Every structure is written in C-alpha cells, then in structure tokens.
Amino acid sequence: MKNYPVCALALAALVGGSAMAQAAGRDTISIVGSSTVYPFATVVAERFGRSTGFKTPKIESTGSGGGLKLFCKGVGANTPDITNSSRRIKQSEYDDCQANGVTDIVEVLIGYDGIALANSVQAPTFKLSLKDVYLALAKDIPGPDGKLIANPYQTWNEIDPVLPATKIEVLGPPPTSGTRDAFAELAMGGGAAQIPALKALRGLSADQAVEIKAAMAALGLPAGVYQALLEKDGKAPKGEQLFDTIAYAVREDGAYIEAGENDNLIVQKLAANPNAVGIFGYSFLEENGDKVHGSIIDGVVPTFDSISSGDYPVSRPLYFYIKAAHVGKIPGIQEYAVEFTSQKAMGEDGYLPDKGLIPLAEEDLMQVEANVKSLVPLNM
C-alpha cells in the first residue's frame, strides 16, 4: 500500500466532498448519450416525472461516445448522472472514468435493437448482402489483383448489376455515435469477412507474424502499419487488429454523409430524397413506416421478431450507465433506473417494447432489476 502525505489525503477528501456538495445542490437528473436510446429514455423520464414526486429528468442526445466522454469527466453537479449507450462501454472509456474518480459505474443492459439501412417508401426496397454494404462504404477495398485500392464504386449497380443504377449516397451517424461503432463492426466488418483475403487476415494470431506480414503484402499494406501497431501497444498485433483497421474505415469522398445524431433528421432527408439510404435504429424505422422501409440484409427483413431471434445480422445491445457516487445526492437516480428496468417498462408486454425496444429474456431482465436495486458496480 502506498503512503500518501496526510495533507494530500485531506485535500482529496475536501475536493471530493466539495464535488458531492455541488451535486447535492442539483435536484434534476442529468442524462446524456445515445440517440438510439434517447426515445426510450424519454418515455421513461416523462412517466417517471408524472407518477412520482421527482422532477422529470433532463435528457440530451449527444451520441454514445460523446455521452461517455461527458460522463467520465468526473463526479459533481457539472457532470451527468447517467449516460445512454447503443454499445458497451470501451475499456479505454472505463479507464478514463476510473482515472477521473468515476470509480463505481453500474452497467444496465436494457434490450436490443437492429440497425436498419432504410430508404424512402417511394423507392424500391434494397436487397443487400453484408458484402455489398462493405463494398459500398469502405474507404479501401481489394482491387482486381487483391491489393487494396481507394473505393471506386459510384453507383449501386457497379457493385452488383441487380442493384439500382443510382448514386451511392448513404446518410449516417458520426464517429461519436454508438450506432456508427456497431454498424462498422456488424455490417462493414461482417461484409469484409466475406472476402477470403480479409477473412484469412482476421484469423491470424499475434504469434503468426510471418503469416500476417505475408497477408499484408498481398493486400498491398506497407510494413510500417504492422510496426506502428507494434510500437503503439508494445506487443505484436493480431491479424484482427489489421482487419478492423481496413474493414471499419468509412470512405470520405461524399458517398457516406455524416448526418449528425438526430435520426429524425435522417428520416426527413430520406423522405425528401428517394435515391438516398439512411442508417439508424430499428425503433425509428418502426415509428416512420409511412415514410421509409428497411433494406433486406442477407435475405432477412429488419422486424421485431427477426431482431429478437438473432436472425437479422445487424443487431446490437443497448445500455445505460449510472454514476453510483451521485445516487443519494441527486434525487431520484436509482428510482428512475428501477422504473426503467421494471416489468411494466422493459417486460415483454411493457411500454418500451411497444416503442420498438427488443426486450430481454425474462431471466436476464430479473438479473438486471436485481443489479439496479443493489447498484452492482461494473468491473472490466
């Protein structure tokens, strides 16, 4: 155990006490984060405000990455109490929280969602494979000789003649969005894995350095990429790290258009431009079925049933995270979380599935409820 000077410990206690004193001065729960979780959180917050003696929580849609950055800044009234996320917290984000004194984080899995590629109902429904998605949106793709080249595709039918002869124009979330992270992993990564050379690279372990370098050479990747990863992490990289670097990089030539965190705005733009395709959560697709329809991906239509069964290939878990240090200081935090994870909200017949949330299995929901009531901290 390290021995810190008494004055340093006293100062730390004073600062921490001051932060919590400030937090205690705020009487409204502050929630930030995912635009996908936002509508579910808003429904819960409004019901919570009407049915209890607590104020209706204030919720801001900042994106998953932006919300976690704000959440992990520290403890006190100027930091959020809860952050919503359409992906699990990253190790680097968890480490930032710990370094900034946000040491007790409660992870709450609320259900599942599918990521839809949708277009206007005025246009035909797209029928895409994950490979089509990767070839349409990746920054670099394997060329005729197997080496990576800048993505040359300008229209969908250049990828596959059965697709429309329209310009590739995809409206999607920015890098701060959990939807963007999940889309990159599930859709683009899933598509890249259907290309044999990239799939082979992905399967190589760190101790297969010779094979990794040979695979890189076949793809035309400079040896410096391997060396940079080696120096960054201090250990030999896996083939999967190089695969992710290739598969998740989105093209920057105008085919992919960052449309912000407002999914409703994407829906409006799709309604105005029948040739465009948009990326957003299933709940927005369901709510706007009169304006847009979802693309069929690998033969599966995005529906409540196909997402809950796991058949739809672009689906992901949804979360929110509680700053346990604020519980008891800001009124209503745990009570709000209990309402959110209740059977009447998240259960199979609850009001959140009515809004498009794909619910947890009964036994998983019971475990989530117990964790919230006991404030079980996350340990990564």
KEKE-3310 file (N, C-alpha, C; in steps of 0.2 Angstrom, whole numbers, plus 5000, padded with zeros to 4 digits):
npx = (5004:5002:5010:5003:5005:4998:4992:4989:4979:4970:4967:4962:4950:4943:4941:4933:4923:4918:4914:4903:4895:4891:4885:4874:4867:4859:4844:4838:4839:4852:4855:4864:4869:4867:4858:4850:4845:4839:4824:4818:4823:4817:4803:4802:4807:4797:4786:4790:4792:4779:4772:4779:4786:4797:4807:4805:4818:4832:4836:4849:4853:4868:4876:4883:4897:4901:4893:4898:4910:4908:4901:4912:4920:4921:4916:4902:4891:4892:4893:4886:4873:4869:4872:4867:4869:4872:4880:4892:4902:4918:4935:4945:4937:4931:4943:4946:4936:4939:4951:4947:4940:4928:4923:4914:4903:4888:4882:4869:4860:4848:4840:4838:4842:4840:4850:4845:4846:4839:4827:4817:4799:4795:4803:4811:4813:4829:4839:4851:4868:4879:4892:4890:4887:4899:4907:4901:4903:4916:4932:4944:4946:4948:4957:4956:4968:4970:4976:4973:4963:4958:4941:4932:4918:4904:4890:4876:4874:4886:4892:4884:4875:4861:4857:4850:4853:4858:4866:4878:4873:4874:4866:4872:4877:4889:4906:4906:4895:4886:4879:4886:4898:4893:4888:4899:4906:4897:4890:4899:4911:4906:4903:4916:4922:4917:4925:4938:4953:4953:4946:4955:4966:4960:4959:4972:4984:4993:5006:5009:5017:5024:5015:5005:5012:5014:5001:4998:5006:5001:4989:4994:4997:5008:5024:5026:5014:5011:5022:5019:5008:5014:5023:5014:5006:5015:5017:5016:5004:4988:4980:4967:4967:4972:4963:4952:4956:4956:4943:4933:4935:4928:4923:4928:4924:4912:4902:4897:4888:4889:4877:4874:4868:4854:4842:4829:4830:4838:4828:4819:4826:4828:4815:4814:4823:4822:4832:4842:4850:4848:4855:4850:4843:4831:4820:4817:4814:4802:4794:4792:4786:4778:4785:4798:4806:4814:4830:4832:4843:4856:4845:4836:4823:4822:4814:4804:4803:4813:4825:4824:4826:4838:4841:4842:4856:4862:4861:4861:4866:4858:4862:4862:4872:4875:4881:4886:4891:4883:4871:4859:4863:4859:4842:4832:4839:4841:4828:4823:4830:4826:4812:4814:4819:4809:4796:4784:4789:4801:4797:4791:4778:4778:4779:4790:4794:4783:4787:4797:4808:4818:4815:4823:4827:4816:4823:4835:4831:4826:4839:4845:4836:4839:4852:4852:4844:4853:4864:4875:4892:4901:4915:4928)
npy = (4994:5011:5025:5040:5058:5066:5078:5078:5068:5074:5085:5078:5072:5084:5090:5080:5080:5093:5092:5083:5090:5100:5093:5088:5100:5100:5096:5089:5075:5072:5067:5060:5055:5041:5043:5033:5026:5037:5040:5030:5032:5044:5042:5034:5044:5054:5047:5044:5057:5061:5052:5051:5060:5066:5077:5078:5070:5078:5076:5073:5071:5066:5057:5041:5039:5053:5055:5046:5052:5064:5059:5052:5062:5066:5068:5076:5091:5097:5087:5072:5061:5049:5040:5036:5022:5015:5004:4994:5000:5005:4998:5008:5019:5016:5015:5029:5034:5029:5035:5048:5048:5042:5029:5019:5012:5008:4996:4994:4984:4986:4980:4976:4981:4983:4988:4998:4999:5010:5017:5028:5025:5028:5023:5008:4993:4990:4976:4969:4962:4959:4960:4968:4980:4983:4984:4996:5006:5006:5013:5009:4995:4978:4977:4971:4964:4960:4968:4982:4996:5013:5016:5013:5013:5021:5020:5010:4998:4996:4988:4977:4971:4969:4978:4995:5008:5019:5033:5030:5035:5038:5042:5044:5041:5051:5048:5049:5042:5028:5020:5021:5015:5001:4998:4998:4988:4977:4977:4982:4976:4963:4961:4963:4951:4942:4942:4933:4935:4945:4939:4928:4936:4941:4930:4927:4924:4933:4928:4923:4931:4931:4925:4935:4947:4942:4941:4955:4960:4954:4961:4974:4982:4993:4988:4996:4999:4987:4989:5001:4998:4988:4996:5005:4997:4990:4976:4962:4964:4957:4948:4952:4965:4972:4969:4975:4988:4990:4986:4994:5007:5021:5027:5044:5052:5058:5048:5043:5051:5061:5064:5069:5067:5066:5056:5057:5068:5062:5053:5062:5068:5057:5055:5066:5064:5051:5043:5041:5032:5028:5026:5020:5016:5002:5006:5019:5016:5008:5018:5027:5021:5025:5033:5028:5012:4997:4990:4974:4963:4951:4942:4944:4953:4968:4966:4966:4953:4946:4952:4950:4936:4935:4933:4943:4951:4963:4968:4974:4976:4987:5000:5008:5018:5021:5033:5029:5036:5048:5044:5046:5058:5066:5068:5054:5046:5032:5027:5031:5023:5010:5011:5011:4998:4990:4977:4983:4992:4987:4974:4960:4963:4976:4995:5000:4990:4992:5003:4999:4994:4979:4966:4960:4942:4934:4929:4936:4950:4950:4948:4960:4969:4966:4970:4983:4987:4984:4991:4986:4986:4989:4979:4979)
npz = (5000:4996:5004:5006:5009:5023:5021:5007:5006:5014:5006:4995:5000:5003:4990:4984:4993:4991:4978:4978:4987:4978:4969:4976:4977:4965:4958:4948:4938:4927:4911:4897:4880:4869:4854:4849:4861:4867:4863:4871:4884:4886:4886:4898:4907:4906:4911:4923:4929:4929:4938:4950:4964:4960:4949:4931:4923:4914:4898:4886:4869:4864:4857:4859:4861:4864:4875:4885:4886:4892:4904:4910:4914:4928:4945:4951:4951:4939:4930:4921:4927:4922:4908:4891:4880:4864:4863:4871:4885:4881:4885:4886:4889:4901:4908:4908:4915:4928:4931:4932:4944:4943:4949:4953:4943:4937:4926:4915:4905:4893:4883:4866:4849:4831:4818:4805:4787:4778:4766:4756:4755:4743:4734:4727:4738:4745:4742:4750:4753:4766:4762:4750:4757:4763:4752:4746:4756:4762:4764:4758:4747:4742:4726:4708:4708:4721:4729:4741:4736:4733:4736:4722:4718:4712:4709:4714:4706:4701:4710:4711:4698:4699:4708:4711:4698:4704:4712:4725:4740:4756:4771:4787:4805:4815:4820:4834:4838:4845:4836:4824:4828:4830:4818:4810:4815:4814:4801:4791:4795:4795:4782:4776:4781:4772:4761:4755:4757:4767:4777:4780:4785:4797:4805:4810:4823:4835:4836:4824:4815:4803:4794:4795:4790:4777:4772:4773:4764:4752:4752:4749:4759:4768:4777:4788:4794:4802:4810:4817:4824:4833:4840:4846:4855:4861:4859:4849:4835:4832:4818:4818:4822:4812:4802:4807:4806:4792:4788:4795:4791:4785:4769:4762:4752:4749:4747:4759:4770:4784:4795:4807:4825:4825:4822:4817:4809:4798:4793:4788:4778:4770:4766:4758:4748:4737:4732:4741:4755:4772:4789:4804:4820:4823:4830:4825:4812:4813:4819:4809:4798:4788:4780:4777:4772:4777:4772:4765:4772:4769:4765:4775:4783:4793:4807:4822:4827:4819:4824:4838:4838:4833:4820:4811:4804:4808:4822:4839:4857:4869:4881:4898:4909:4926:4937:4952:4963:4963:4967:4979:4981:4971:4968:4965:4956:4957:4958:4946:4938:4942:4938:4924:4922:4926:4925:4920:4911:4904:4902:4892:4888:4891:4891:4884:4874:4866:4860:4852:4857:4858:4869:4884:4888:4900:4912:4911:4912:4925:4932:4929:4935:4948:4949:4947:4959:4969:4965:4958:4955:4939:4933:4924)
capx = (5000:5006:5009:5002:5005:4991:4989:4986:4973:4965:4965:4957:4944:4940:4939:4928:4917:4915:4910:4897:4891:4889:4880:4868:4863:4855:4838:4835:4843:4855:4856:4866:4871:4864:4852:4845:4842:4835:4817:4816:4824:4812:4797:4803:4808:4791:4781:4793:4790:4771:4770:4782:4787:4804:4807:4807:4825:4834:4840:4852:4856:4875:4879:4886:4904:4900:4890:4903:4916:4905:4900:4918:4924:4922:4910:4900:4885:4893:4894:4880:4872:4868:4873:4864:4874:4870:4886:4895:4907:4925:4940:4948:4932:4931:4949:4946:4931:4942:4956:4944:4937:4921:4925:4908:4899:4883:4880:4862:4858:4840:4837:4842:4840:4843:4852:4842:4848:4832:4826:4810:4794:4794:4808:4811:4817:4835:4841:4859:4872:4884:4897:4888:4887:4906:4910:4898:4905:4923:4937:4948:4943:4953:4956:4957:4974:4970:4978:4969:4963:4953:4934:4930:4911:4900:4883:4875:4874:4893:4894:4880:4870:4854:4855:4848:4858:4858:4872:4879:4873:4871:4866:4873:4879:4896:4910:4904:4889:4887:4876:4891:4903:4890:4887:4906:4908:4892:4889:4905:4916:4903:4904:4923:4924:4915:4931:4943:4959:4952:4944:4961:4970:4957:4960:4979:4985:4999:5012:5009:5019:5026:5009:5002:5016:5013:4994:4998:5010:4996:4984:4997:4998:5015:5026:5025:5007:5012:5027:5016:5004:5018:5025:5008:5004:5021:5016:5014:4997:4984:4978:4961:4968:4973:4957:4947:4958:4953:4935:4929:4937:4922:4925:4927:4923:4905:4897:4894:4887:4888:4870:4873:4865:4847:4839:4823:4833:4839:4821:4816:4830:4826:4808:4814:4827:4821:4838:4847:4849:4850:4857:4848:4840:4825:4814:4815:4811:4796:4790:4792:4785:4774:4790:4804:4806:4821:4833:4833:4850:4857:4839:4832:4820:4823:4807:4804:4804:4820:4830:4824:4828:4845:4842:4844:4863:4864:4858:4866:4863:4858:4864:4864:4877:4874:4886:4884:4893:4878:4865:4858:4865:4854:4836:4828:4843:4840:4821:4822:4833:4821:4806:4816:4821:4803:4792:4780:4793:4805:4795:4788:4772:4779:4778:4796:4793:4778:4790:4802:4814:4818:4816:4827:4823:4814:4828:4840:4828:4826:4845:4846:4832:4842:4859:4850:4842:4859:4869:4881:4897:4905:4922:4931)
capy = (5000:5017:5030:5047:5063:5067:5084:5076:5064:5078:5089:5074:5072:5090:5091:5075:5082:5099:5090:5080:5095:5103:5088:5088:5106:5100:5092:5086:5070:5074:5061:5061:5049:5038:5045:5027:5025:5043:5040:5025:5035:5050:5039:5033:5050:5058:5044:5045:5064:5062:5047:5052:5066:5068:5081:5074:5070:5081:5071:5076:5066:5068:5051:5036:5041:5060:5054:5043:5057:5069:5055:5050:5068:5066:5067:5083:5093:5099:5080:5069:5056:5043:5041:5031:5020:5010:4999:4993:5005:5003:4998:5015:5024:5014:5018:5036:5035:5027:5040:5054:5047:5039:5023:5015:5013:5002:4995:4992:4981:4987:4976:4975:4985:4982:4994:4997:5003:5012:5022:5031:5021:5030:5019:5000:4991:4987:4969:4969:4957:4962:4961:4974:4986:4984:4987:5002:5011:5005:5018:5005:4988:4974:4978:4965:4960:4958:4974:4987:5002:5018:5013:5016:5012:5027:5018:5003:4993:4994:4983:4971:4973:4968:4984:5001:5011:5026:5035:5028:5041:5035:5046:5040:5045:5052:5044:5049:5038:5020:5017:5021:5009:4995:4997:4997:4981:4971:4977:4983:4970:4957:4961:4962:4945:4938:4942:4927:4938:4949:4934:4925:4940:4942:4924:4926:4926:4938:4924:4922:4937:4929:4925:4942:4951:4940:4943:4962:4961:4953:4967:4980:4986:4994:4985:5001:4998:4982:4992:5006:4994:4985:5001:5008:4993:4986:4969:4960:4964:4951:4949:4955:4972:4975:4968:4981:4995:4990:4985:4999:5014:5023:5032:5051:5055:5060:5043:5042:5058:5062:5067:5071:5062:5067:5051:5060:5072:5057:5051:5068:5068:5051:5056:5071:5061:5044:5039:5041:5027:5030:5021:5022:5011:4999:5010:5024:5013:5007:5024:5031:5016:5028:5037:5024:5005:4994:4985:4967:4961:4944:4939:4945:4959:4970:4966:4964:4946:4944:4955:4946:4929:4935:4931:4949:4951:4969:4970:4976:4978:4994:5001:5015:5018:5025:5035:5027:5041:5053:5041:5048:5065:5069:5065:5050:5042:5025:5027:5031:5016:5005:5012:5009:4991:4986:4973:4987:4996:4983:4967:4958:4967:4983:5000:5001:4986:4995:5009:4997:4990:4972:4965:4954:4936:4935:4928:4942:4956:4949:4950:4967:4973:4965:4974:4990:4989:4983:4995:4982:4990:4986:4978:4977)
capz = (5000:4995:5009:5004:5014:5026:5018:5001:5008:5016:5000:4990:5003:5003:4984:4983:4997:4988:4972:4980:4989:4972:4966:4981:4975:4959:4960:4942:4935:4920:4907:4891:4877:4863:4851:4849:4867:4868:4864:4876:4890:4886:4888:4905:4910:4906:4915:4930:4931:4931:4943:4956:4967:4957:4943:4925:4921:4908:4893:4880:4864:4862:4854:4864:4863:4867:4882:4889:4887:4897:4910:4913:4916:4935:4949:4953:4948:4932:4926:4920:4932:4918:4900:4887:4875:4860:4863:4878:4886:4879:4890:4886:4892:4908:4911:4909:4921:4934:4932:4934:4950:4942:4950:4954:4937:4936:4919:4914:4899:4893:4877:4859:4843:4825:4814:4798:4781:4775:4760:4755:4753:4736:4730:4729:4744:4743:4744:4750:4757:4770:4757:4747:4761:4764:4746:4745:4760:4764:4761:4753:4746:4737:4719:4704:4709:4728:4733:4742:4732:4735:4734:4715:4716:4712:4709:4717:4701:4699:4715:4709:4692:4701:4712:4707:4695:4707:4716:4732:4744:4762:4777:4793:4811:4815:4824:4841:4839:4846:4830:4819:4830:4830:4811:4807:4817:4812:4794:4787:4797:4793:4774:4774:4782:4767:4756:4758:4759:4773:4782:4782:4789:4803:4809:4812:4829:4836:4836:4817:4812:4796:4790:4795:4786:4770:4771:4772:4757:4747:4751:4747:4765:4770:4783:4793:4798:4807:4815:4821:4829:4837:4844:4850:4860:4864:4858:4842:4834:4829:4812:4819:4823:4805:4799:4809:4803:4785:4787:4799:4789:4780:4764:4764:4746:4748:4747:4766:4773:4791:4796:4814:4830:4825:4817:4814:4803:4793:4791:4784:4772:4765:4763:4753:4743:4737:4730:4747:4760:4779:4794:4811:4824:4821:4833:4821:4806:4815:4820:4802:4792:4782:4776:4775:4773:4779:4767:4766:4773:4768:4765:4782:4784:4800:4811:4829:4828:4817:4828:4844:4837:4831:4813:4807:4805:4810:4828:4845:4864:4871:4888:4901:4914:4932:4941:4958:4968:4963:4970:4986:4981:4966:4970:4960:4951:4957:4957:4939:4935:4944:4934:4918:4922:4928:4921:4916:4906:4899:4901:4885:4887:4893:4886:4879:4868:4861:4856:4847:4860:4858:4876:4886:4891:4907:4917:4911:4915:4933:4934:4928:4940:4955:4949:4948:4966:4973:4962:4957:4950:4933:4934:4917)
cpx = (5004:5005:5009:5002:4998:4988:4986:4980:4968:4962:4960:4950:4940:4937:4933:4922:4914:4911:4904:4892:4887:4883:4873:4864:4859:4850:4835:4841:4846:4857:4858:4867:4867:4858:4847:4842:4837:4828:4814:4817:4819:4805:4797:4803:4801:4786:4784:4791:4783:4769:4773:4783:4794:4802:4808:4814:4826:4838:4843:4855:4863:4879:4882:4893:4905:4898:4894:4909:4914:4904:4907:4923:4926:4915:4908:4894:4886:4894:4887:4879:4871:4870:4871:4869:4871:4876:4888:4901:4914:4930:4943:4943:4932:4937:4949:4941:4935:4948:4954:4940:4930:4922:4920:4903:4894:4881:4873:4860:4850:4837:4841:4838:4843:4845:4850:4846:4841:4832:4819:4806:4793:4798:4808:4815:4823:4836:4848:4862:4876:4890:4896:4889:4894:4909:4907:4901:4912:4927:4941:4945:4948:4951:4956:4963:4975:4972:4973:4969:4958:4946:4932:4922:4907:4892:4882:4876:4881:4895:4890:4875:4863:4852:4853:4854:4858:4864:4872:4879:4869:4872:4867:4876:4886:4900:4909:4898:4890:4884:4882:4896:4900:4889:4894:4907:4904:4891:4895:4910:4913:4904:4911:4925:4921:4920:4936:4949:4959:4950:4950:4965:4967:4958:4967:4980:4992:5005:5013:5012:5021:5020:5005:5005:5015:5006:4994:5001:5005:4991:4987:4998:5006:5017:5026:5019:5008:5017:5024:5011:5008:5021:5020:5006:5009:5021:5014:5006:4994:4982:4971:4961:4969:4967:4952:4949:4956:4946:4931:4930:4931:4925:4924:4926:4916:4900:4893:4894:4885:4882:4869:4869:4857:4844:4833:4825:4834:4833:4818:4820:4829:4819:4809:4819:4827:4827:4843:4845:4851:4851:4854:4845:4833:4819:4812:4812:4804:4791:4788:4790:4781:4779:4795:4802:4813:4823:4833:4841:4852:4850:4834:4829:4820:4816:4809:4806:4811:4826:4830:4827:4835:4846:4844:4851:4866:4860:4863:4862:4863:4859:4862:4868:4875:4880:4884:4886:4888:4872:4864:4860:4860:4848:4833:4832:4841:4833:4820:4824:4829:4815:4808:4817:4815:4800:4787:4783:4796:4803:4792:4782:4772:4778:4784:4796:4788:4781:4796:4808:4813:4819:4821:4823:4821:4819:4834:4837:4828:4833:4847:4842:4836:4849:4857:4848:4848:4865:4876:4886:4900:4912:4925:4938)
cpy = (5006:5022:5037:5052:5064:5073:5082:5072:5069:5083:5085:5073:5078:5092:5086:5077:5088:5097:5087:5085:5099:5099:5088:5094:5105:5095:5089:5081:5073:5068:5063:5055:5048:5041:5039:5026:5031:5042:5035:5029:5041:5048:5038:5039:5054:5054:5044:5052:5064:5058:5047:5059:5070:5072:5076:5075:5074:5077:5074:5071:5069:5063:5047:5038:5048:5059:5051:5047:5061:5065:5054:5056:5069:5066:5075:5085:5095:5093:5076:5063:5049:5045:5034:5028:5014:5005:4999:4998:5001:5003:5005:5020:5022:5016:5025:5038:5034:5032:5046:5053:5044:5032:5017:5016:5007:5002:4992:4990:4982:4983:4977:4979:4983:4989:4993:5002:5004:5017:5023:5025:5022:5026:5012:4999:4988:4980:4968:4963:4961:4964:4967:4980:4988:4987:4994:5008:5011:5010:5014:4998:4984:4975:4971:4961:4958:4963:4979:4994:5007:5015:5017:5016:5019:5026:5011:4997:4991:4988:4976:4973:4973:4974:4990:5004:5019:5027:5033:5034:5039:5040:5042:5044:5046:5048:5043:5044:5030:5017:5016:5015:5002:4993:4995:4990:4976:4971:4977:4977:4963:4956:4960:4955:4940:4938:4938:4930:4941:4944:4930:4929:4941:4936:4922:4928:4930:4934:4921:4928:4936:4929:4932:4947:4949:4942:4951:4964:4960:4958:4973:4985:4987:4991:4990:5001:4993:4985:4997:5003:4991:4990:5005:5004:4989:4979:4968:4960:4958:4953:4953:4963:4976:4974:4974:4987:4995:4990:4991:5006:5016:5028:5039:5055:5058:5055:5042:5050:5058:5066:5069:5065:5062:5062:5053:5064:5068:5055:5056:5069:5063:5052:5061:5069:5054:5040:5038:5035:5030:5025:5024:5016:5009:5003:5016:5022:5011:5013:5028:5026:5019:5032:5033:5016:5002:4990:4978:4965:4954:4940:4940:4952:4961:4971:4965:4957:4943:4947:4951:4939:4929:4933:4937:4951:4958:4972:4970:4977:4985:4994:5008:5013:5023:5027:5034:5033:5047:5050:5043:5056:5069:5065:5061:5046:5035:5023:5027:5025:5010:5005:5009:5002:4987:4982:4978:4991:4991:4976:4966:4962:4974:4989:5002:4996:4989:5001:5006:4993:4983:4970:4960:4948:4938:4935:4934:4948:4955:4950:4957:4971:4972:4969:4981:4992:4988:4988:4992:4985:4986:4985:4975:4974)
cpz = (5000:5001:5006:5010:5016:5023:5011:5001:5010:5010:4996:4993:5003:4996:4982:4987:4994:4982:4973:4983:4984:4969:4970:4979:4969:4961:4954:4939:4928:4917:4900:4887:4871:4860:4850:4855:4869:4869:4869:4883:4891:4888:4895:4909:4911:4911:4922:4933:4933:4937:4949:4959:4964:4951:4937:4923:4914:4904:4887:4875:4861:4858:4860:4866:4866:4874:4887:4891:4893:4904:4914:4915:4924:4939:4951:4949:4941:4927:4926:4926:4928:4911:4897:4882:4871:4858:4870:4879:4884:4885:4891:4890:4899:4911:4913:4915:4928:4936:4934:4940:4949:4943:4951:4948:4937:4929:4919:4907:4898:4888:4871:4854:4837:4822:4807:4793:4778:4770:4760:4753:4745:4731:4732:4735:4741:4746:4744:4754:4761:4766:4753:4751:4762:4758:4744:4749:4763:4761:4756:4753:4741:4730:4715:4706:4717:4732:4735:4738:4735:4732:4727:4714:4717:4712:4712:4712:4699:4704:4713:4704:4694:4705:4708:4704:4697:4711:4723:4736:4751:4768:4783:4799:4811:4820:4831:4843:4840:4840:4825:4821:4829:4822:4808:4809:4814:4805:4790:4789:4795:4785:4772:4776:4777:4761:4759:4761:4766:4779:4785:4787:4796:4808:4811:4819:4830:4835:4828:4813:4805:4792:4790:4790:4778:4768:4769:4766:4752:4746:4750:4753:4767:4776:4789:4797:4803:4813:4820:4826:4835:4842:4849:4856:4864:4864:4851:4841:4831:4822:4812:4819:4816:4801:4800:4806:4795:4784:4790:4796:4783:4775:4765:4757:4744:4748:4753:4768:4780:4792:4803:4819:4829:4820:4814:4808:4797:4789:4786:4778:4767:4762:4757:4747:4742:4735:4736:4751:4767:4784:4801:4814:4822:4824:4828:4814:4808:4816:4814:4796:4787:4778:4773:4776:4774:4773:4769:4766:4773:4769:4771:4782:4791:4803:4818:4830:4825:4821:4835:4843:4835:4824:4809:4809:4808:4817:4834:4851:4865:4879:4891:4907:4920:4935:4949:4964:4968:4966:4977:4986:4976:4967:4964:4955:4951:4956:4950:4936:4937:4940:4927:4917:4924:4923:4916:4911:4901:4898:4894:4883:4890:4888:4882:4873:4863:4857:4852:4850:4860:4865:4878:4888:4898:4913:4917:4913:4923:4936:4934:4933:4947:4955:4950:4956:4970:4971:4961:4952:4945:4935:4928:4918)
residu = (MET:LYS:ASN:TYR:PRO:VAL:CYS:ALA:LEU:ALA:LEU:ALA:ALA:LEU:VAL:GLY:GLY:SER:ALA:MET:ALA:GLN:ALA:ALA:GLY:ARG:ASP:THR:ILE:SER:ILE:VAL:GLY:SER:SER:THR:VAL:TYR:PRO:PHE:ALA:THR:VAL:VAL:ALA:GLU:ARG:PHE:GLY:ARG:SER:THR:GLY:PHE:LYS:THR:PRO:LYS:ILE:GLU:SER:THR:GLY:SER:GLY:GLY:GLY:LEU:LYS:LEU:PHE:CYS:LYS:GLY:VAL:GLY:ALA:ASN:THR:PRO:ASP:ILE:THR:ASN:SER:SER:ARG:ARG:ILE:LYS:GLN:SER:GLU:TYR:ASP:ASP:CYS:GLN:ALA:ASN:GLY:VAL:THR:ASP:ILE:VAL:GLU:VAL:LEU:ILE:GLY:TYR:ASP:GLY:ILE:ALA:LEU:ALA:ASN:SER:VAL:GLN:ALA:PRO:THR:PHE:LYS:LEU:SER:LEU:LYS:ASP:VAL:TYR:LEU:ALA:LEU:ALA:LYS:ASP:ILE:PRO:GLY:PRO:ASP:GLY:LYS:LEU:ILE:ALA:ASN:PRO:TYR:GLN:THR:TRP:ASN:GLU:ILE:ASP:PRO:VAL:LEU:PRO:ALA:THR:LYS:ILE:GLU:VAL:LEU:GLY:PRO:PRO:PRO:THR:SER:GLY:THR:ARG:ASP:ALA:PHE:ALA:GLU:LEU:ALA:MET:GLY:GLY:GLY:ALA:ALA:GLN:ILE:PRO:ALA:LEU:LYS:ALA:LEU:ARG:GLY:LEU:SER:ALA:ASP:GLN:ALA:VAL:GLU:ILE:LYS:ALA:ALA:MET:ALA:ALA:LEU:GLY:LEU:PRO:ALA:GLY:VAL:TYR:GLN:ALA:LEU:LEU:GLU:LYS:ASP:GLY:LYS:ALA:PRO:LYS:GLY:GLU:GLN:LEU:PHE:ASP:THR:ILE:ALA:TYR:ALA:VAL:ARG:GLU:ASP:GLY:ALA:TYR:ILE:GLU:ALA:GLY:GLU:ASN:ASP:ASN:LEU:ILE:VAL:GLN:LYS:LEU:ALA:ALA:ASN:PRO:ASN:ALA:VAL:GLY:ILE:PHE:GLY:TYR:SER:PHE:LEU:GLU:GLU:ASN:GLY:ASP:LYS:VAL:HIS:GLY:SER:ILE:ILE:ASP:GLY:VAL:VAL:PRO:THR:PHE:ASP:SER:ILE:SER:SER:GLY:ASP:TYR:PRO:VAL:SER:ARG:PRO:LEU:TYR:PHE:TYR:ILE:LYS:ALA:ALA:HIS:VAL:GLY:LYS:ILE:PRO:GLY:ILE:GLN:GLU:TYR:ALA:VAL:GLU:PHE:THR:SER:GLN:LYS:ALA:MET:GLY:GLU:ASP:GLY:TYR:LEU:PRO:ASP:LYS:GLY:LEU:ILE:PRO:LEU:ALA:GLU:GLU:ASP:LEU:MET:GLN:VAL:GLU:ALA:ASN:VAL:LYS:SER:LEU:VAL:PRO:LEU:ASN:MET)
# end
